[in-house]
Amino acid sequence: MTTQHITDAELAAQPAAYWTGVAYEALISFTRAQQAEQGFTQPQFWLLRNLSENDISTDGQGMTIAELQQAMVSYLRPEDELTAEAEVLLERGWLTRDAGQRLWITAAGEEARVRLKQHAPAIRHHIHQGIDDADYVTTLKVLHRMIQNTGGAPA
């Protein structure tokens, strides 16, 4: 589908599910490409974030791959292989693994998480070019309403 030469009335009749899917794929692809240029993957960043007591982890305790998969279930993609991603981080010294197969973030991993997080504002800025905050907020409110209208619960 394309929006070339479509009136506002015709655009209003377009299927939201199609366009949200197209937007999702474009945003994820762009974000992951930007992260890859910096030498890391989105799942690697998520692993560090979920294991850091300074970020998503509430207690800073180690987690198994199964526990991490459960914690990330709402945003992992089918192609994301946490075991392989964790191995890369173990090799870099950003994670360690204990005898119970729990992964722990190291001091070097925490430093890397902070460094990697610094790329997020530039990625966001590129994605939001030409979109003012009011329009962005309106878009999110519309999406939240559509989610509620279809029985979902906005995150």
N, C-alpha and C positions, 0 to 999 in steps of 0.2 A: 504494500500500500504506500501511496505517496500523497503528500499534501499540496503538490503543485497544482495551482489553478482551482483549488477547492474553496468554496465560500465558507463563511463561519457556520452557516446553517448545515452545510454538508459535513463540515468538520465535527460539529456537535453530534452528528449521527454516527460517527465512527465508533467502533468497539473499543472501549477502554482497556479491556483485557489484552487486546492485540498491542496497543501502544505502550502499555505498561511493560509488557514482555519485551518489546523492542528496546525501550528505554533501559530496562534492567540489563539486558545483554550488552548494550553499548557502554553503559556505565561500568559494568564489571570488567569488560574487555579493556577499556581505557585505563581503569585503575590498575589492573594487573599488569598491563604493559608498562605503565609508569614505574611500578614497583620493580618489575623485572630489570628495567634499565638501571635501577639503583642496586641490583644484586640480591634481591630477596623476593619471596613470594607472599601473597596475601595469607595463605594458610600458615606460613612460618611466623608472620607478624601476629596472627591470631593466637598461635601457640604461646608466644612470648607474653602477649597481653593476658591470656587466661591463666598463666602461671605466676604473673607478677602481682605481689601484694600492693603495688603502687598503681595498679590498673584494674583489671576485671576481677582478679582473685580476691575473695573476701578475707581469706585467712593465710594466704601465701604458702599453703601446703601443696605438696606435689600431687600430681594426678596421673592416672594411667591413661593410655591412649583411649580406652573405652570411655572413661570419665570425661576426657576432653571432647570426644566425639559427641557425647550426650550434651555437654555444655554448649557446644557449637551447632547443635542440630538445626537451628533455625536459619543459619547462614552458610553452612558448608554446601559446596556444590558436589554433584556426583563424582566428578573427576578428582576431587581433593583427596589425597592419600596421606593422612596424618602420620602414619608410621614412617613413610619415606621422608616426609618433610621434617619430622623429628630427628631422623638419622642425620640429616644435613646439619641441623642445629647442634646435635651431639658432637659431630665432627668439628664444628667451629668452636666448640667449648662454651656455647651459649646455654646449653642444657646439660644436666647430668641425669643418670638413671640409677635408682637404688635397687636393692635386692628384691623388692616387691614390685619392680617394673614401673614405679612411679617416676615421672619426669619432674625435675626441679629446675627452675631458672637459676643461672649462675650470676655472679656480679658482672661478668662480661656480657651475659645475655641481657641483663637489666640495662647496661650501658647501650647495647645495640637497640633494645626496644625504644629507648628514649631517642636515639639517633634516627631510627626508622620512622618514628612518629612525626619527626620534623618535616617529612615529605608530604604529610596529609594536607596542610594548608594550601600548598601549591597545586595539588591535584584538585582539591575543592574549588580553588579559584578558577582553574581552567574550565571545569565543568559548569560553573555558575556564571561564566562570562555572558554579559548581555541580559542577565536575569536579576531583577532587583529583589531584595529580600521580601517585599510585600507580595510579589507574584509567587515567589517560592513558598511562602507561608500559605498563601491561598491554595496552591497546588496540593500541598500536604494535607490541608484541611479537607479538600475535596476527596483526596484518596482515602483519608480516614473515614469520611462519611460513606464512601462506596464500600469500604470494608465492613462498616457497621450495617449498612443496608443489606449486605449479603450474609450476615450472620457471623462475620469474623470479628476478631478483637484486635484493634490496632496495637502494635507493640508499644 
